[in-house]
């Protein structure tokens, strides 16, 4: 094929990775926001 389909696949993979990172970040932030964990 060409470079464009490969780039599209790469973009889709990166977006999926970013979604996972965002979910992980939200999961880590939740205890901080509700006050279960305190940073001093």
C-alpha distance matrix in Angstrom:
0.0 3.8 7.2 8.4 7.4 8.6 11.5 12.3 12.7 14.8 16.9 17.6 18.7 20.8 22.4 23.4 24.9 26.8 28.1 29.5 31.1 32.7 34.1 35.4 37.0 38.6 39.9 41.5 42.9 44.6 47.5 48.1 48.2 50.6 52.8 52.5 51.6 53.2 52.1 55.1
3.8 0.0 3.7 5.6 6.3 7.1 9.1 10.7 11.8 13.1 15.0 16.5 17.7 19.2 20.9 22.4 23.6 25.2 26.9 28.4 29.6 31.1 32.9 34.2 35.4 37.2 38.8 40.1 41.3 43.2 46.2 46.5 46.7 49.3 51.3 51.2 50.1 51.5 50.2 53.1
7.2 3.7 0.0 3.8 5.8 5.2 6.1 8.6 10.1 10.5 12.2 14.3 15.4 16.3 18.2 20.1 21.0 22.3 24.3 25.9 26.8 28.3 30.4 31.5 32.5 34.4 36.1 37.3 38.4 40.5 43.4 43.5 43.7 46.4 48.4 48.3 47.1 48.4 47.0 49.8
8.4 5.6 3.8 0.0 3.8 5.3 5.0 6.1 8.6 9.7 10.4 12.3 14.2 15.1 16.3 18.4 19.8 20.7 22.4 24.4 25.5 26.6 28.6 30.2 31.0 32.6 34.5 35.9 36.8 38.7 41.8 42.0 41.9 44.5 46.7 46.8 45.8 47.1 45.9 48.8
7.4 6.3 5.8 3.8 0.0 3.8 5.4 5.0 6.2 8.6 9.8 10.6 12.4 14.2 15.3 16.7 18.4 19.9 21.2 22.9 24.4 25.7 27.2 28.9 30.2 31.6 33.2 34.9 36.0 37.6 40.7 41.3 41.2 43.6 45.9 45.7 44.9 46.5 45.5 48.6
8.6 7.1 5.2 5.3 3.8 0.0 3.8 5.4 5.2 6.2 8.7 10.0 10.7 12.4 14.3 15.5 16.6 18.4 20.1 21.4 22.7 24.4 26.1 27.2 28.6 30.4 31.9 33.2 34.6 36.4 39.3 39.8 40.0 42.5 44.6 44.3 43.2 44.7 43.6 46.6
11.5 9.1 6.1 5.0 5.4 3.8 0.0 3.8 5.4 4.9 6.1 8.6 9.8 10.4 12.2 14.2 15.1 16.3 18.3 20.0 20.8 22.2 24.3 25.6 26.5 28.3 30.1 31.3 32.4 34.4 37.4 37.6 37.7 40.4 42.4 42.3 41.2 42.5 41.2 44.2
12.3 10.7 8.6 6.1 5.0 5.4 3.8 0.0 3.8 5.4 5.1 6.2 8.6 9.9 10.5 12.4 14.2 15.2 16.6 18.6 20.0 21.0 22.7 24.5 25.5 26.9 28.7 30.3 31.3 33.0 36.1 36.5 36.3 38.9 41.1 41.1 40.3 41.8 40.9 44.0
12.7 11.8 10.1 8.6 6.2 5.2 5.4 3.8 0.0 3.8 5.5 5.1 6.2 8.7 9.9 10.7 12.4 14.3 15.5 16.9 18.6 20.0 21.4 22.8 24.4 25.9 27.3 28.9 30.3 31.9 34.9 35.5 35.6 38.0 40.2 39.8 39.0 40.8 39.9 43.1
14.8 13.1 10.5 9.7 8.6 6.2 4.9 5.4 3.8 0.0 3.8 5.5 5.1 6.2 8.6 9.9 10.5 12.3 14.3 15.5 16.5 18.3 20.1 21.1 22.4 24.3 25.8 27.0 28.4 30.3 33.2 33.6 33.9 36.5 38.4 38.1 37.0 38.5 37.4 40.4
16.9 15.0 12.2 10.4 9.8 8.7 6.1 5.1 5.5 3.8 0.0 3.8 5.4 5.1 6.1 8.6 9.8 10.4 12.2 14.3 15.2 16.3 18.3 19.8 20.7 22.3 24.2 25.5 26.5 28.4 31.5 31.7 31.7 34.3 36.4 36.5 35.5 36.9 35.8 38.9
17.6 16.5 14.3 12.3 10.6 10.0 8.6 6.2 5.1 5.5 3.8 0.0 3.8 5.5 5.1 6.2 8.7 9.9 10.6 12.6 14.3 15.3 16.7 18.5 19.9 21.1 22.7 24.5 25.7 27.1 30.3 30.9 30.8 33.1 35.4 35.3 34.6 36.4 35.7 38.9
18.7 17.7 15.4 14.2 12.4 10.7 9.8 8.6 6.2 5.1 5.4 3.8 0.0 3.8 5.5 5.2 6.3 8.7 10.0 10.8 12.5 14.4 15.6 16.7 18.4 20.1 21.3 22.8 24.4 26.1 28.9 29.6 30.0 32.2 34.3 33.8 32.9 34.8 34.0 37.2
20.8 19.2 16.3 15.1 14.2 12.4 10.4 9.9 8.7 6.2 5.1 5.5 3.8 0.0 3.8 5.4 5.0 6.1 8.6 9.9 10.5 12.2 14.2 15.2 16.2 18.2 19.9 21.0 22.2 24.3 27.1 27.4 27.8 30.4 32.2 32.0 30.9 32.4 31.4 34.5
22.4 20.9 18.2 16.3 15.3 14.3 12.2 10.5 9.9 8.6 6.1 5.1 5.5 3.8 0.0 3.8 5.4 5.0 6.2 8.7 9.8 10.4 12.3 14.2 15.1 16.4 18.3 19.9 20.8 22.4 25.6 26.0 25.9 28.4 30.6 30.6 29.9 31.4 30.7 34.0
23.4 22.4 20.1 18.4 16.7 15.5 14.2 12.4 10.7 9.9 8.6 6.2 5.2 5.4 3.8 0.0 3.8 5.4 5.1 6.4 8.8 9.9 10.7 12.5 14.3 15.4 16.7 18.6 20.0 21.3 24.3 25.2 25.3 27.4 29.7 29.3 28.7 30.7 30.3 33.7
24.9 23.6 21.0 19.8 18.4 16.6 15.1 14.2 12.4 10.5 9.8 8.7 6.3 5.0 5.4 3.8 0.0 3.8 5.4 5.2 6.3 8.7 10.0 10.6 12.3 14.3 15.4 16.6 18.4 20.2 22.8 23.5 24.1 26.4 28.2 27.7 26.7 28.5 27.8 31.1
26.8 25.2 22.3 20.7 19.9 18.4 16.3 15.2 14.3 12.3 10.4 9.9 8.7 6.1 5.0 5.4 3.8 0.0 3.8 5.4 5.0 6.1 8.6 9.7 10.3 12.1 14.1 15.2 16.2 18.2 21.1 21.4 21.6 24.2 26.2 26.1 25.1 26.6 25.8 29.1
28.1 26.9 24.3 22.4 21.2 20.1 18.3 16.6 15.5 14.3 12.2 10.6 10.0 8.6 6.2 5.1 5.4 3.8 0.0 3.8 5.4 5.1 6.2 8.6 9.8 10.5 12.3 14.3 15.2 16.5 19.7 20.4 20.3 22.5 24.9 24.7 24.3 26.1 25.9 29.3
29.5 28.4 25.9 24.4 22.9 21.4 20.0 18.6 16.9 15.5 14.3 12.6 10.8 9.9 8.7 6.4 5.2 5.4 3.8 0.0 3.8 5.5 5.1 6.1 8.6 9.9 10.5 12.4 14.2 15.5 18.2 19.3 19.8 21.8 23.8 23.1 22.5 24.7 24.4 28.0
31.1 29.6 26.8 25.5 24.4 22.7 20.8 20.0 18.6 16.5 15.2 14.3 12.5 10.5 9.8 8.8 6.3 5.0 5.4 3.8 0.0 3.8 5.4 5.0 6.0 8.5 9.7 10.5 12.1 14.2 16.8 17.2 18.0 20.4 22.1 21.6 20.5 22.2 21.6 25.0
32.7 31.1 28.3 26.6 25.7 24.4 22.2 21.0 20.0 18.3 16.3 15.3 14.4 12.2 10.4 9.9 8.7 6.1 5.1 5.5 3.8 0.0 3.8 5.4 5.0 6.1 8.5 9.8 10.4 12.2 15.3 15.6 15.6 18.2 20.2 20.3 19.6 21.2 20.9 24.3
34.1 32.9 30.4 28.6 27.2 26.1 24.3 22.7 21.4 20.1 18.3 16.7 15.6 14.2 12.3 10.7 10.0 8.6 6.2 5.1 5.4 3.8 0.0 3.8 5.4 5.1 6.1 8.7 9.9 10.6 13.7 14.9 15.0 16.8 19.1 18.7 18.5 20.7 21.0 24.6
35.4 34.2 31.5 30.2 28.9 27.2 25.6 24.5 22.8 21.1 19.8 18.5 16.7 15.2 14.2 12.5 10.6 9.7 8.6 6.1 5.0 5.4 3.8 0.0 3.8 5.4 5.0 6.3 8.7 10.1 12.3 13.5 14.5 16.4 18.0 17.1 16.4 18.6 18.6 22.2
37.0 35.4 32.5 31.0 30.2 28.6 26.5 25.5 24.4 22.4 20.7 19.9 18.4 16.2 15.1 14.3 12.3 10.3 9.8 8.6 6.0 5.0 5.4 3.8 0.0 3.8 5.4 5.1 6.1 8.7 11.1 11.2 12.1 14.7 16.1 15.9 14.8 16.5 16.1 19.7
38.6 37.2 34.4 32.6 31.6 30.4 28.3 26.9 25.9 24.3 22.3 21.1 20.1 18.2 16.4 15.4 14.3 12.1 10.5 9.9 8.5 6.1 5.1 5.4 3.8 0.0 3.8 5.4 5.0 6.1 9.4 10.1 9.9 12.1 14.3 14.4 14.2 16.1 16.5 20.2
39.9 38.8 36.1 34.5 33.2 31.9 30.1 28.7 27.3 25.8 24.2 22.7 21.3 19.9 18.3 16.7 15.4 14.1 12.3 10.5 9.7 8.5 6.1 5.0 5.4 3.8 0.0 3.8 5.5 5.5 7.8 9.7 10.4 11.6 13.6 12.7 12.6 15.3 16.1 19.9
41.5 40.1 37.3 35.9 34.9 33.2 31.3 30.3 28.9 27.0 25.5 24.5 22.8 21.0 19.9 18.6 16.6 15.2 14.3 12.4 10.5 9.8 8.7 6.3 5.1 5.4 3.8 0.0 3.8 5.6 6.6 7.5 9.4 11.2 12.1 11.2 10.1 12.4 12.8 16.5
42.9 41.3 38.4 36.8 36.0 34.6 32.4 31.3 30.3 28.4 26.5 25.7 24.4 22.2 20.8 20.0 18.4 16.2 15.2 14.2 12.1 10.4 9.9 8.7 6.1 5.0 5.5 3.8 0.0 3.8 5.7 5.3 6.2 8.8 10.0 10.4 9.6 11.1 11.6 15.3
44.6 43.2 40.5 38.7 37.6 36.4 34.4 33.0 31.9 30.3 28.4 27.1 26.1 24.3 22.4 21.3 20.2 18.2 16.5 15.5 14.2 12.2 10.6 10.1 8.7 6.1 5.5 5.6 3.8 0.0 3.9 5.4 5.1 6.3 8.5 8.6 9.3 11.6 13.2 16.9
47.5 46.2 43.4 41.8 40.7 39.3 37.4 36.1 34.9 33.2 31.5 30.3 28.9 27.1 25.6 24.3 22.8 21.1 19.7 18.2 16.8 15.3 13.7 12.3 11.1 9.4 7.8 6.6 5.7 3.9 0.0 3.8 5.5 5.3 6.1 5.0 5.7 8.7 10.9 14.5
48.1 46.5 43.5 42.0 41.3 39.8 37.6 36.5 35.5 33.6 31.7 30.9 29.6 27.4 26.0 25.2 23.5 21.4 20.4 19.3 17.2 15.6 14.9 13.5 11.2 10.1 9.7 7.5 5.3 5.4 3.8 0.0 3.8 5.6 5.1 6.1 5.2 6.4 8.0 11.6
48.2 46.7 43.7 41.9 41.2 40.0 37.7 36.3 35.6 33.9 31.7 30.8 30.0 27.8 25.9 25.3 24.1 21.6 20.3 19.8 18.0 15.6 15.0 14.5 12.1 9.9 10.4 9.4 6.2 5.1 5.5 3.8 0.0 3.8 5.4 7.7 8.3 9.2 10.9 14.2
50.6 49.3 46.4 44.5 43.6 42.5 40.4 38.9 38.0 36.5 34.3 33.1 32.2 30.4 28.4 27.4 26.4 24.2 22.5 21.8 20.4 18.2 16.8 16.4 14.7 12.1 11.6 11.2 8.8 6.3 5.3 5.6 3.8 0.0 3.8 5.7 8.0 9.6 12.4 15.4
52.8 51.3 48.4 46.7 45.9 44.6 42.4 41.1 40.2 38.4 36.4 35.4 34.3 32.2 30.6 29.7 28.2 26.2 24.9 23.8 22.1 20.2 19.1 18.0 16.1 14.3 13.6 12.1 10.0 8.5 6.1 5.1 5.4 3.8 0.0 3.8 5.4 6.3 9.5 12.2
52.5 51.2 48.3 46.8 45.7 44.3 42.3 41.1 39.8 38.1 36.5 35.3 33.8 32.0 30.6 29.3 27.7 26.1 24.7 23.1 21.6 20.3 18.7 17.1 15.9 14.4 12.7 11.2 10.4 8.6 5.0 6.1 7.7 5.7 3.8 0.0 3.8 6.7 10.1 13.0
51.6 50.1 47.1 45.8 44.9 43.2 41.2 40.3 39.0 37.0 35.5 34.6 32.9 30.9 29.9 28.7 26.7 25.1 24.3 22.5 20.5 19.6 18.5 16.4 14.8 14.2 12.6 10.1 9.6 9.3 5.7 5.2 8.3 8.0 5.4 3.8 0.0 3.8 6.7 9.8
53.2 51.5 48.4 47.1 46.5 44.7 42.5 41.8 40.8 38.5 36.9 36.4 34.8 32.4 31.4 30.7 28.5 26.6 26.1 24.7 22.2 21.2 20.7 18.6 16.5 16.1 15.3 12.4 11.1 11.6 8.7 6.4 9.2 9.6 6.3 6.7 3.8 0.0 3.8 6.3
52.1 50.2 47.0 45.9 45.5 43.6 41.2 40.9 39.9 37.4 35.8 35.7 34.0 31.4 30.7 30.3 27.8 25.8 25.9 24.4 21.6 20.9 21.0 18.6 16.1 16.5 16.1 12.8 11.6 13.2 10.9 8.0 10.9 12.4 9.5 10.1 6.7 3.8 0.0 3.8
55.1 53.1 49.8 48.8 48.6 46.6 44.2 44.0 43.1 40.4 38.9 38.9 37.2 34.5 34.0 33.7 31.1 29.1 29.3 28.0 25.0 24.3 24.6 22.2 19.7 20.2 19.9 16.5 15.3 16.9 14.5 11.6 14.2 15.4 12.2 13.0 9.8 6.3 3.8 0.0
